[in-house]
Amino acid sequence: MAGNWKMNLDHQQAAHLVQKLAWSLQDAKHDFDAVEVAVLPPFTDLRSVQTLIDGDKLKLKFGAQDLSQHEAGAYTGEISGAMLAKLGCSYVAVGHSERREYHGETDALVNAKLVAAFRHGLTPILCIGEGLEVRKAATHVDHCTAQLEAALTDLTAEQVATIVIAYEPVWAIGTGEVATPEDAQEVCAAVRDKLAQLYSQSLADGVRVLYGGSVKAANVAGIMAQEDVDGALVGGASIDPAEFASIARYRDHVTR
Ligand SMILES: O=C(CO)COP(=O)(O)O
């Protein structure tokens, strides 16, 4: 269960949220081995989050929302994979639809960023997903598998085996319009089939595939009940620690 905070919370608010989240999960005796929980704060919060998680030996993982494809140098405003690795990040989101839409990130750039993440031992959370027009044209499965294949260009099977893939239909992000569990399953299954076709069935079976888009405590259990959905990438609901803790504890819910 990964929480993408997007551009929310300063470093003090971040520390409060992480503390509250850790307490909620600890109180409920959350089994972190069964359900890993990660937060993806803004860059400016990472040092505070690292200090808290390391200092208090919290079982939470953390990562960043983006990275540069470059190693170092004259790239004003950019953050390198080396910098994120040095801060102890486990994960980095790559190719989020908001990066693709507002920052012109292409499949080729997403691929270069995946390569950069692997250079520094970061586990990428590769985001794919279709917009409303594509969904209406019913070409969403082909659209998503094409995005996936393009993003994975020239990566080794060993690298792909460790990647996390997040299916996030753009029309369901921040809109309150959650895809049905069947919608999530359809594309997550197609992602796994594509991985089996490109690599092997055993690799495909081992890759973690997440769903993202208006996930809340009230709808997470139905989504998680789907065979090919292994977790969720949560936006808005992840900046409410009680709600996010409840999402992480989806196994306790009785709504399925
Ligand atoms: O974009 C998302 C996570 O990366 C989903 O955002 P919401 O959960 O706010 O719809």
The ligand as a Tripos MOL2 file, in Angstrom:
@<TRIPOS>MOLECULE
LIG
   10     9     1     0     0
SMALL
NO_CHARGES

@<TRIPOS>ATOM
      1 O1         -2.9070    9.5400   -8.4750 O.2       1 LIG1
      2 C1         -3.1590    8.8070   -7.5450 C.2       1 LIG1
      3 C2         -2.0940    8.1290   -6.8020 C.3       1 LIG1
      4 O2         -0.8770    8.2240   -7.4730 O.3       1 LIG1
      5 C3         -4.5540    8.6060   -7.0930 C.3       1 LIG1
      6 O3         -5.0060    9.7760   -6.5260 O.3       1 LIG1
      7 P1         -6.4180    9.7960   -5.7210 P.3       1 LIG1
      8 O4         -6.3640    8.6220   -4.7750 O.co2     1 LIG1
      9 O5         -6.4410   11.1260   -5.0430 O.co2     1 LIG1
     10 O6         -7.4820    9.6070   -6.7610 O.co2     1 LIG1
@<TRIPOS>BOND
     1     1     2 2
     2     2     3 1
     3     2     5 1
     4     3     4 1
     5     5     6 1
     6     6     7 1
     7     7     8 2
     8     7     9 1
     9     7    10 1
@<TRIPOS>SUBSTRUCTURE
     1 LIG1         1 GROUP 0 **** ****
